[in-house]
């Protein structure tokens, strides 16, 4: 895709979603890491409903590391997969305390070693907590990028690689938020609002029937 088209798409999305940023509530890298782990198969709004109390009870990795996973599970029981997430949070906190002096590591390789952390969560932390020029690919980014032709991939990893290669340096974190906002508001998996789309002129799938769930993401967004 030509650089001019990529920049035009980004600029259109900037105009549509000024100041687009993460909807997760956090004040430091530890809180972002916890919130991002909790966000798997759960909306940001649902995560935000539990993290305020969770952070008061476990304000840092040291406090969370000595917690009983069952007690953590009670705090987050309104979320999907809450027992598994609670176990991951406690295990991750223990690694942070034992290996990183209670700090969140700032490298992809180290983050990926933490329980419950995959590439999406790791890149969310790197981009938002540490200002790294990386793009996290969730189902929204995967879907919108492939519909627009910014990527032509069958999974999130390949989508991440292709977006990293074509997006202008310094724009990847911003692009993550813009694509997510557009995916939530307009370019939905089912019944996308093509008539409201500010980048419809660049879309390769405009007005396609997405009522069939098997075809609503232009491929499978495996995590």
C-alpha positions, 0 to 999 in steps of 0.5 A, spaced: 500 500 500 502 506 498 505 511 503 500 516 501 494 512 502 496 509 509 497 516 511 490 518 509 487 513 512 490 515 519 489 522 518 481 520 517 481 516 523 485 521 527 479 526 525 474 521 527 477 519 534 481 525 536 485 523 542 484 516 542 487 512 547 486 506 552 480 505 555 483 502 561 484 505 567 491 505 570 496 510 573 503 506 572 506 500 569 503 495 574 496 497 574 496 497 566 499 490 566 494 487 571 488 491 567 491 488 560 491 481 563 484 482 565 481 484 559 482 478 555 475 476 552 472 481 557 470 489 555 475 494 558 468 497 561 468 491 565 475 491 567 474 498 569 469 496 574 473 491 578 480 494 578 479 500 582 478 496 588 483 491 586 488 496 586 486 498 593 487 491 596 493 490 592 497 496 590 503 493 588 506 487 585 509 485 593 502 485 595 499 481 590 505 476 590 503 474 597 495 474 595 491 467 595 489 466 588 482 465 591 481 471 594 483 475 588 478 471 584 473 473 589 475 481 587 474 479 579 469 474 579 464 478 574 469 477 569 470 472 564 475 466 566 476 470 573 479 464 576 484 463 571 486 470 571 486 470 578 492 465 578 495 468 572 495 475 576 498 472 583 503 468 579 506 474 575 506 478 581 511 473 584 515 473 578 515 481 578 518 481 585 523 475 585 526 476 578 525 484 577 525 487 584 517 489 583 518 492 577 514 491 570 520 489 565 520 493 559 522 488 554 517 484 549 521 477 551 521 478 558 514 480 558 512 474 554 515 470 560 510 472 565 504 468 566 497 470 562 501 475 558 501 474 550 503 478 545 497 483 545 498 484 552 505 485 552 505 490 546 499 494 550 504 495 556 510 496 552 506 502 548 502 505 553 507 504 559 514 505 556 512 509 550 515 504 545 513 504 538 509 497 537 502 495 535 498 491 539 493 487 535 487 485 538 480 482 534 478 489 532 485 491 530 486 485 526 479 486 523 479 493 521 486 492 518 485 486 514 478 490 511 482 496 509 488 492 506 493 495 511 494 487 512 493 481 508 493 476 514 490 470 517 492 471 524 494 476 529 501 475 529 502 476 521 497 482 522 502 485 527 508 484 522 505 487 516 502 493 520 509 494 523 512 494 516 508 499 513 506 504 518 510 510 519 515 510 525 512 513 531 505 512 529 504 504 531 501 506 538 497 511 535 494 506 530 492 501 535 488 506 538 485 509 532 483 502 529 480 499 536 476 505 536 473 505 529 472 497 530 468 498 536 464 504 533 463 503 526 467 497 523 464 492 527 464 484 526 457 484 524 453 489 521 458 494 520 456 501 519 459 502 512 455 508 510 458 512 516 465 510 515 470 515 514 475 510 510 470 507 506 473 509 500 479 505 502 475 499 504 476 493 500 470 489 503 465 495 503 458 493 504 459 486 504 455 481 508 458 480 515 452 476 518 455 470 517 460 469 524 465 465 520 467 471 515 466 477 520 473 478 521 476 476 514 480 470 517 481 468 524 484 472 529 487 467 533 491 469 539 
